[in-house]
Amino acid sequence: MKNLVIYYSREGENYVNGGLKNLSKGNTEIVAEYIKNAVGADLFEVETVKEYSKSYMTCIEEAKAELRENARPEIKECLTDISGYDNIVVAGPCWWGTYPCAIFTQLEKLDFTGKNVFPVMTHEGSGIAGAPQALKKYCKGAQVGEGLAIHGADAAKSEKTIASWAEKNLK
């Protein structure tokens, strides 16, 4: 089985355990790397052309506006072909109950026919939220598998949990 992790991650100021904290590496990037280490996977990071605000509070307001407008932020690089992959993990932070809109920019450009897709979400209390429903909507033709929610503040110490999930679902 060939695995791919498509992810969006935010470093810098983030909400952690009820307060703001500066992260040198985003929680979702940590999770993506743990999946790669556990089962072997290629990683593709979704990066927006226009960066979100460095201020977390401003960033989440920008994200809310994008969601309200059903925006598709321009991304720096776009995957165009996933035909070589069996399993695709879509990972991101939970912003307003779903993925950042930039994830949807990427997903809408791909053909998921016959693929297995797996929702992974980092969060500070909302769990998997709307990730499975989003993948059912944006990954037409795919089979949506078991998701994984990782508490963002615990991402760095969740390698065993993440590896166990990956070995169960992606091998």
C-alpha positions as CSV (number, residue, x, y, z in Angstrom):
1,M,0.0,0.0,0.0
2,K,1.3,3.4,-0.9
3,N,0.3,6.2,1.5
4,L,0.1,10.0,1.1
5,V,-0.6,12.6,3.8
6,I,-2.0,15.9,2.6
7,Y,-1.8,18.4,5.5
8,Y,-2.0,22.0,6.5
9,S,-0.2,23.0,9.7
10,R,0.3,26.3,11.5
11,E,3.4,27.1,13.4
12,G,3.9,30.3,15.5
13,E,1.2,31.6,17.8
14,N,-1.5,28.9,18.5
15,Y,-4.2,28.1,21.0
16,V,-2.8,25.5,23.5
17,N,-4.6,24.3,26.6
18,G,-6.6,27.5,27.0
19,G,-4.0,30.0,26.2
20,L,-1.7,31.3,23.4
21,K,1.7,29.7,22.9
22,N,4.4,30.0,20.2
23,L,5.0,26.7,18.4
24,S,8.2,26.2,16.5
25,K,6.5,23.4,14.5
26,G,2.7,23.1,13.9
27,N,0.8,20.2,15.7
28,T,-0.5,18.8,12.4
29,E,3.0,18.7,10.9
30,I,4.1,16.6,13.9
31,V,1.2,14.2,13.4
32,A,2.0,13.9,9.7
33,E,5.6,13.1,10.4
34,Y,4.6,10.4,12.9
35,I,2.3,8.8,10.3
36,K,5.2,8.9,7.8
37,N,7.5,7.2,10.3
38,A,5.0,4.6,11.3
39,V,3.9,3.3,7.9
40,G,5.9,5.1,5.2
41,A,4.1,7.9,3.5
42,D,4.8,10.8,1.3
43,L,4.0,14.2,2.8
44,F,2.4,17.1,0.9
45,E,2.0,20.3,2.8
46,V,-0.7,22.7,1.7
47,E,0.7,26.3,1.9
48,T,-1.3,29.4,1.1
49,V,0.0,32.1,-1.1
50,K,-1.4,34.8,1.2
51,E,-0.2,33.9,4.7
52,Y,-2.7,34.0,7.6
53,S,-2.0,36.6,10.3
54,K,0.8,35.8,12.7
55,S,-1.7,36.6,15.5
56,Y,-3.8,33.5,16.3
57,M,-6.9,35.4,17.2
58,T,-6.8,37.3,13.9
59,C,-6.0,34.1,12.0
60,I,-9.1,32.3,13.2
61,E,-11.2,35.4,12.2
62,E,-9.7,35.2,8.8
63,A,-10.5,31.4,8.7
64,K,-14.1,32.1,9.8
65,A,-14.5,34.6,7.0
66,E,-13.2,32.2,4.4
67,L,-15.5,29.5,5.6
68,R,-18.5,31.9,5.5
69,E,-17.6,32.9,2.0
70,N,-16.8,29.3,0.9
71,A,-13.4,30.7,-0.2
72,R,-10.7,28.7,-1.9
73,P,-7.4,30.4,-0.9
74,E,-4.7,30.2,-3.6
75,I,-2.0,27.6,-2.6
76,K,1.7,27.8,-3.5
77,E,1.9,24.3,-5.0
78,C,-0.8,22.0,-6.1
79,L,-0.9,18.2,-6.3
80,T,-2.5,17.2,-9.6
81,D,-2.2,13.4,-9.5
82,I,-2.7,10.9,-6.7
83,S,-3.1,7.8,-9.0
84,G,0.0,6.2,-7.4
85,Y,-1.5,6.1,-3.9
86,D,-3.9,3.7,-2.3
87,N,-4.5,5.6,1.0
88,I,-4.7,9.4,1.4
89,V,-4.7,10.9,4.9
90,V,-6.1,14.5,5.0
91,A,-4.8,16.2,8.1
92,G,-5.4,19.7,9.5
93,P,-6.2,21.7,12.5
94,C,-9.9,22.1,13.4
95,W,-10.9,25.6,12.5
96,W,-14.6,26.3,13.1
97,G,-15.5,22.6,13.0
98,T,-13.7,21.6,9.8
99,Y,-10.4,21.9,7.9
100,P,-8.9,25.2,6.8
101,C,-10.4,26.2,3.4
102,A,-7.0,25.8,1.7
103,I,-7.3,22.1,2.2
104,F,-10.5,22.2,0.1
105,T,-8.6,24.2,-2.6
106,Q,-6.3,21.2,-2.9
107,L,-8.9,18.4,-2.6
108,E,-11.1,19.8,-5.3
109,K,-8.3,19.4,-7.8
110,L,-7.9,15.7,-7.4
111,D,-9.6,12.5,-8.5
112,F,-10.3,10.3,-5.5
113,T,-12.1,7.5,-7.4
114,G,-11.2,4.2,-5.8
115,K,-9.1,5.7,-3.1
116,N,-9.2,5.3,0.7
117,V,-9.2,8.6,2.5
118,F,-8.8,9.1,6.2
119,P,-9.6,12.3,8.2
120,V,-7.1,13.4,10.8
121,M,-7.6,16.5,12.9
122,T,-5.6,18.3,15.5
123,H,-7.8,20.2,18.0
124,E,-8.0,21.8,21.3
125,G,-11.3,20.2,22.4
126,S,-13.5,19.7,19.3
127,G,-12.3,16.2,18.4
128,I,-12.7,15.0,14.8
129,A,-15.6,17.5,14.3
130,G,-16.7,17.8,10.6
131,A,-13.6,16.2,9.1
132,P,-15.3,12.9,8.0
133,Q,-18.2,14.8,6.4
134,A,-15.9,17.2,4.6
135,L,-14.0,14.3,3.0
136,K,-17.2,12.6,1.9
137,K,-18.1,15.9,0.2
138,Y,-14.8,16.8,-1.3
139,C,-13.2,13.4,-2.1
140,K,-15.8,12.1,-4.6
141,G,-15.5,8.4,-5.3
142,A,-13.4,7.7,-2.2
143,Q,-14.1,5.4,0.7
144,V,-13.8,7.4,3.9
145,G,-12.1,5.3,6.6
146,E,-11.6,5.6,10.3
147,G,-10.5,9.1,11.4
148,L,-8.1,10.2,14.1
149,A,-8.4,13.2,16.4
150,I,-5.3,14.3,18.3
151,H,-5.4,16.9,21.0
152,G,-3.0,19.5,19.6
153,A,-1.3,20.2,23.0
154,D,-0.5,16.5,23.2
155,A,0.6,16.0,19.5
156,A,4.4,15.7,20.3
157,K,3.7,13.0,22.9
158,S,1.1,11.1,20.8
159,E,3.5,9.1,18.6
160,K,2.3,5.7,19.9
161,T,-1.3,6.5,19.5
162,I,-0.7,7.9,16.0
163,A,1.5,4.9,14.9
164,S,-1.1,2.5,16.2
165,W,-3.9,4.1,14.2
166,A,-1.7,4.3,11.1
167,E,-0.6,0.7,11.3
168,K,-4.3,-0.4,11.7
169,N,-5.6,1.7,8.8
170,L,-2.9,2.3,6.3
171,K,-1.1,-1.1,5.9
